[in-house]
Amino acid sequence: MSLQQTIKDQMKPAMIAKDAVRLGVIRGLMAAFTNDLVSKNKDTQDALTDEETMAIIKKAVKQRKDSIEQFTKGGREDLAVDEKAELAILETFLPKMMGQDEIRKIAEALKVKMAVTDKAKMGQFIGAVMKETKGQADGMDVKTVVESLFA
């Protein structure tokens, strides 16, 4: 079963449980899936690949993290709490993310393999590490690990 269908199947239990936050997140994702299909000139009943679905979920996670940061800076903890609740639900759909220790092992091996020695190629190196982790590592964690390798 595709990730998109798995998320869609969680809508009915959320309605029955009267879980407004989960239901809102799922409805938002379903709308984002439909918008993505429309933007690609596909039928709205078509299914997205798991990679496309994951990209949409990651975008939603990034939006929530940005909102939490902005609300916290603006002193609106009440709104930040709502965003954190939505973020927690979205993260249940993501695969388990790698920790910095795992990322460091991959980055060190890749650094030797690519023979990267100076900071000038750090951007390319970060991209290579992200590709190697296959979307299972947070971009900020990868950046932090790579910067520590060049410090």
N, C-alpha and C positions, 0 to 999 in steps of 0.2 A: 504494500500500500504506500502511496506517495505521501510525502510530508504534508503537502497541501490538503490531501484528503483526511489525514490524521487530525489536522487542525480543524477542518470543517466538521468532523465527527464529534469534536469536543463542544460544539455549540449547544446541542440539545441538553447534555448533562448540566451545562452551565445555566441554561434557562430553568431547568427543573430545580436546581439548587438555589436559584435566585441570586447567583453570584454575579452582581452587576459589573464588577471590575473585570473579571475574566471574560464575561460576555462582551463587554466593550472592546477589550483587546482583540478577541477573536473576530468580532465584526470589523474592526479596523484593519486587521490583516486580510480578511476576505475582500474588503474593498480595495486594498492595495494590490492584491493578486489580480482582481478584475481590471484595475487601472493599468497594470503592467501588460496584461493581455491586449487591452485596447490600444495601448501605445505601440504594440508590436503588430497591429492590424490582424490579430487573431480573434477567433470566436470566443466570446466570454465563457463558454462552456468548456473550452479546452483546458487541459491541465498543464501547469508549469512543471518544469523539471525540478528535482530536489535542489539543484544548485541555484536556480532562479528563485525558488521559494526561500532558500537560506539567505540569499542576498537581500531579499525584501525584509526578512526578519532582522538581519544585522543592521539594516538601515533604520528600522524602527527602534532597535536597541540604542543605536547611536543618537537618534533624536531624543530619546528619553534621557540619556546621560547628559546631553547638552542642556536639556530643559531643567534637569535637577540642578546642574551647576548654575544656570542663570537664576533660577528661583532662589537658590541658597544665597547667591550674591545679592539678590534684591531683597532679602529678608522675608521671603514668602515661603516659610517652612511648610505651611499648610498645603500649598500647591506642590512642593517638592515631595511631600509624603505620598500624595496621589501618584505622582510620576514614578516613585520608587516601587509602589505596589504594582503598577503596570510593568515596570522593568523586570520585577521578579517573575511575573507570569511569562513574559517574552523569553526570558533566559531559560525557562523550562523546555522551550522548543529548540534551543541551540545545543550542539554537541558539547561534551565536557571540554572546557578550554585547558590548554597546557599551562603549567606553572612556569615561572621564570627559570627554574632549574632545568626543566626539560628543554626550554627554548635555548638556554645557554649551551647545552650539549650540541644541539643542532647547529647553532651559530658558530661555535668553535670549530666543529668539523667542516663546516662550509667555508669558514675563513681560511683554513689550511688548503682546502680543495681549490678555492678561487684565488689563492695567494694574494689576498687583500692585506695591505700593510699600512695604508694611510687613510686619513679621514676624507680625502677627496672623493672616494668611491663609496662612501658610507650610504648614500641614497640608493645606489644600485644594490648594495649588499643587503640593506633592509628589505628591499623588494624580493631578493633571492631567498632570504630567510622566510618571508611571508609565504612565498610560493612553496617552499619546502615544508612548511607547517600545514599546508593545505587547509587554511581557514580555521584551524583549531587553536590559534593563538591570537590574543588581543594585540592590535597594532601598537598600542602604547607600551605594552610589555615588551614586544619585540624591539621597539625603539630604545627603551631603557637598557635592555640587555646589550644591544649592539653598541650603544654609546659607552657602556661600561667596558666593553672589549677594547675600545680605542682610547680609553682614559689613561 
